[in-house]
Amino acid sequence: MGVEGPRVRIERCVSRGLSRVTAQALGPYQTAIVRIGFGAAWLLFLLREWPHRQELYGPDSPWSWGLARQLIDTNDAFTVLMWSSSDNWFQLVYVVAVAAAAAVLVGWHTRAATVLFMVGVLSLQNRSVFMGDGGDNIIHLMAMYLVFTRCAQVWSLDARRTKRADGHGSGDGAGSGDGSGSGPVRTVGGTGGVVLWAVFGAVLLGSTIAGGFSLGWALFYWAMWAVHGLWWAVNRAAVRGGAAVREVRDVCDILANLAHNGVLLVIMIEVCLVYSTAGWFKIQGTRWQDGTAVYYPMNLDYFTPWPELSHLLAGNGLMIFLVTYGTVATQVAFPFTLLNRRAKNVLLTFMILEHLSIAVLLGLPFFSLAMIAADAVFLPTVFLVWLGRRTTALGGRARRLMPGGGPRPPEPAPEQPAEAPKVPAPGPAWRS
């Protein structure tokens, strides 16, 4: 028994772990906030640079179309902007990238939107590789990760559409009309998803025939297109089919959960690697060792959108010293604090405040927004649920203040005869 006891406990732990990672897509609120954060970061960046888009990624860029062509021939990076040097083609790609970012932000047909979002990010960033402030690297990675996550389980138009179609569901809107939710999906998306799938298939076919894809990228996009079509067909068949069809649907759901949970783990590891490597490289720098690394950027015109505020802080030697060493200590220690929830939440708060200060003091708002969106994967579920409820309440108040007053509250139900209150029986439930 002394040997069998630990063995049984280990087997039970492994069984519970496998059951958890296959039965549901973990972290629905965390992946939703990551989707919203990166969708907002890329969308706001594209809108802000709209007047300068030609110089950044278009025909007027210092990194010319010919130079980009030579670089891509050596590294095989993917960008649809290399299909044509026409200005009209560039304008179309830029507009589609804006639309895809907006669709990801609100969670509209999220499965297709995340693929289009990735195409827009890769196409623009690989066209001009020197345009960015560091936040573009994390957006580049997360755009590819989001494709494999079920990030529309909550806080999305897909989740709201599925909830309305099913006529039931949790108050947080779990589930997704495009199959992004976890658990059995009893409804099948409308014609909008089918139309998008057909349009993307036609574009993919034309691009493949024209030679726009390398072999690797062609296989990847065709596989994504086929999987999305298979998912729709299996869900549709499961509504009317028998037990065998529903079993096939359950197997597909398990595979989707495994992909989601695996990528979620990769995102967490990626964030830890970003902070740990940044912290350890800072330790090796002499300016970080003597505590003056934060001082110099605050005296550069390029990084001082508020010169008076920057000079005021730069003139306080103790503050500069504490911020410099505090940044290094926080980044190095963060991966180790994941074993302690309270310590992790404290350091996570410090890092978010640090990125907010970088956005204000150094004028890097999109870099900070991208990093905060990456940090959000570690936010507690309780806090995210509270934040969602507060945001919903504030949105309802705002709608009621708009002209028209929004929907009126439901009329009170007719009064019912009063009943004598029921006193719970004493016991464990009463004491709790």
N, C-alpha and C positions, 0 to 999 in steps of 0.2 A: 504493500500500500504506500510505503514511503516513496517508491519510484513512480507508481501509477498516479498518485495524487497530482504532482506537478505536471505530469504529461497530460492528464485530462484537463487541467486548468489552461495549459498552453493551447490545447486543441480547441477549447471553448473560446478562448480569446481570439484565435485565428479565425474561427468560424464566425464570431460576431463581427470581426473586422471585415471579412469578405462580404458578409451579408449587408453591412452598412454601405460599402463602396459600390456595391452592385444594385442595391435596392433604390437608391435615390441619388440625385445630383446634389452634392454637398455645397454649403456656402451660397445659397441662392441670393441672399442680400449682399454678400461681399462681391460676387461676380456681377450683380446688377449695378452696384456703385462703381465698380471698375469700368463697366461698359459705359455708364453715363459720364464718368470722369474723362475717359479718353475720347469719347465722342465729342464732348464739349470742348476739350482742349484743341483737338484738330479742327473742329468747326470754327471756333473763335479765331484760331490762327489763320485759317484760310480767308475768313471774312476780313480780318484786320489787314492782311496783305493783299487784299483784292486790288487796290490801286497799283501795287508793285509786283503783281503776279508775273508780268512779262519779264521783268528784270531778275526775278527769283528763279523761275522754272521755264519761262517761255523763250521765244526766239531772240529776245533782247538780253538774255542772261550772259554775263561775262564767261560763264562756263558754257561754251557754245555747243550746238547740237553735234558738231563734228567731234569735239573733245569727249562729249558724253558717249558717242558711238564707239570711240576707240577704247574708253575705259570699260564699257559694258561688254565689248568683245573679249576682254581679258578676264573679267570676273563673272560673266554670265548672270548678272543681276537682271531682275525683271522690271520692265517699265514699258507701258504701252505708248509712251510719248516718243519712243524710238521708231514707232511704226510709220510716222510721217513727220516731216519738219514744217507742215502747214500750220499757220496761226489758228485757223478754224478748228483744226484737230486739237490743238492745245487748249483752246477755249472750251471745247466740249468736254475734254477730260477734266478740266478744273471744275466746271459746273457739276459734273457727275460726282466728283469727289466731295463737293460741298453737300450735295443731296444725300450721298451715302452717309456722311458724318451726321447729318440731321436725322436720318432714319435710324442709325445706331443709337443716337442720343435718346430718342423717344421709344425705341424698341418696336419699330414697324417692320413686319416681315423680317425678323432679325436674322434668320439663317441666311437669307440672300443678301441682306444689308451688310452683314459682317464680311462676307466675301468681297462685295463691292467696295467696302471700306478698306479692306486690305489692298485691293488693287489700286485704289486711289493713293493710299499712303506710299506703297512701294513705287508706284509710277512717278510721283512727284519727287520723292526723296532720292531715288536712284537716278533721276534725271540731273539733279544738281546736288552732288554729294557734300558740297562745302557750305550749304545753306542750312544753318541750324545752330542751336545754342546748348546742345546736350539733351534737351527734352525730346528732340527728334529721334534719338536712338531708342529711348524707352517706348515711344509711340510706335516705332518701327517693329519692335519685338511684340508688343501687346496686340498690335493689329493682326498679327499672325496667330497669336494664341486665342484671341476671341472667337476665331472661326470654329474652334473645336469645343467651345464651352456652351452650356445651356444658360446663357446670361440673360434670358428674357423671362425667367420664371416669375419674377415680381417686378413691379415698377416699369411696366411696358404696355404699349398698346396691344401687343399680342396677348399678354396675360389678361387684360381687360376684355378683349374680344372673346377669348375662350370662356372666361367666367360668365359672360352674358349668354353665350351660346349654350353652355351647359346648364345654366340656371341654378348652379350651385358652386361651391368652392369656398375657400377660406377668404377671410376679409383682406388678406394681403395680396390677393390676385395671383396665387400660385397657378402655374400652368401657362401654356403659350399656344396660340393658335397655329404656330408653325411647328409645333412639336418640341419647343424648347423647354417645356416644363418637364417635371419628373412625374413618374407614375403613369397609370393608364390615361390615355387621352381619348375621350369618348366622342369628340367632335373632329371633323376634318375641315381644314382651312377652305376658304371660299375660292372663288375663281381668280381672285387677285394673285394668290400664290402660284396657281397653275399658269397664269399669263406670264408672270415674271420668269418662271422656270422655262417656258417655251421661248421667250425672248432671249434669255441668256444662252439657251441651247443654240439658237440661230446665230447669235453673235460669236459664240465659241466655235461653231462649225465654220463660219466664214473666216475667222481669224486663223484657225488651224490650216485651212486650205491655202490661205494667203501666206502661210509661213511665219505668222507673227509670234509663235511660241517655239521655244526649244522643246526637245523631247521630254525633259523632266517636268517643265511647267505645263506642257500639254497634258501629260498623264495626270498631274495633280488636279488641274481644273476639270478635266473630264471625269475623274473619280468623284470630285465633290458634286458635280452636276448629277451624276448617276446615283449617288447616295441620297441626295435630296429627293430625286424622283422616286427612288425605292421607298424612302420613308413615307412619302405621301401615299403611295400605293398600298403599303402595308397597313397604315392607319385607316385608310378607306375600306380595305378588305376586312379589317378587324371589327368594324362597326356592324357588318352584316354576316360575317363569316362564323364558322364554328370554333370549337375549342382549339383545333390545330392551327388555325390562322391566328387566333389570339396568342397562342404560345409562341409563334414566330415573332409576333409583335413584341411580346415580352422579352424575347432574346435580343431583338434590336434595341429595345429600351435599355437593357442591361449593358450592351456594348456602348451605347451613347453615354450612359452614366459613368462607365469606366473611362471613356475618353475625357469627359468633363472633369472628373475627379483627378485624373492623371495630369491634365493640363493645369488645373488649379494648384496642384502641388508644385508643378514646374514654375508657375508664376511666383509662388511664395519663395521658392529657392532662388529664383532670379532676383527678387528684391533683396534678399539677404546677401547675395553675392555682390550686388551693386554697392550696398552700404559697407560690407566688410572689406572689399577691395579698395573702395574709396578711402576708408579709414586707415587701412594699412599703408597705402601709398602716401597719405598725408603725413603719417608718422615719419616717413623717410625724408620728407622735405624740410629743409632748414628753416623756412619761413613758418612752417607749422610748429617746428620744434621750439623756436624762440618766441612764439605767440604773436607774430605780426602778420600772418597770412591774410587776416580779414581787413587789416588796416589799408593795404595798398589798393585793392579794388574800390574802396570808398573814396579814394583820391583821384580816380580816373574819370574823366568826363564822360566816357562811354557808359560807365556803370553808375552814374549818379543822376537819376531823374529828379531827385530832390536834394540839390547840393547842400542846402542849409542843414537838413536833417543828417545827411551823411557826414558832413564835417563836424557836426555836434557830437555824433557817436564816435567818430574817428579820433576826436580830441580827448576822449576818456580812455586812458591807457588800461585801467583796470577792467573796464567793460570789454575792450578789444581782447584782452588776455583771456577773460572768462569765456567769451564766445568762441574764440579759436580753440581752446582746449576742450570746451564743452562739446563742440562739433565733432572733434576727433573721438572723444570718449563715447559719445552717443552712437556714432556709426560703427565703431569697433565692437561695442557691447551689445548692440541690438540683436544680432542673431542668437546670442546666448541667453537673452531674456525671454525667448519664446517658451522656455520651460517653466516660466513663472508668469501667470496671467497679469498680476498687478504690476510687476516690473515692466512687462511688455507694454501695457497700456500707458504707463508714465512716460517711457522713452518714445512711444509712438506719438504722444501729445507733443513732446519736445521737438520731434522731427517735423511734424506738421507746422508748428509755430516757426521753426527754422525756415521752412520753405516759404511760408507767408512773408517772413521778413526779407527773404531773398527777392521775392516778387516786388516788394515795395522799395527796398533800399537799393537793389542792384538793377531794377528794371527788367527782370526776367520772368514775366507772369506765366508764360506758356510752359517754360521749363518747370516752374513751381507747381503749376496745375497738373502737369503730367506726373510728377513725383508724388504729389498728394494722392492722385488717383491710384498709383501703384501701392502706396502705403495703405490705402483703404481696404486692401484684401485682408489686413490683419485687424480691422476694426471689430469690436464685439457685436454680436448679433443683437443684443438687447439695446445697445445704443442706436444701431441702424434702424431697428423697428420703431424706437421712440422718434428718431429723426424723420422717418417716413410718415408717421402719424402727425407730427407737428407740421410738416410740409403740406400734407393734405388739408389739415385744418386751416392753415394760412391761405392756401389756394381757394378753399371754400369761402373764406371771409372776403378775399379779394374779388371773387366773382359776384358776391352779393353786393359789393360796393360799386360795381360797374353799372352803367346805364341799363335798365331793364331789371336789375335786381337779381338776376339768376333764377333758378327754380325756387318756388316757394316751398317752405317746409310742409310736410304732410299734416293734414288736419288730425287733431287728436281723436282717438277712438272713443266711442260712446262709453260712458261710465258703466261699470259693472257693479253689481252688488258686492258690498264689502264682505270679505271672508275673514274668519278668525285666523290670526297668524299661527303658523305651524312652528312649534318649537322642536328643534332637532333633538334627537335622543342623545344622551351623553355617550361618549366613546371616543376612540381615536380621531374620527372625522371631526367631531365637535371641538376637541382640544386643538386641532390643527388650525 
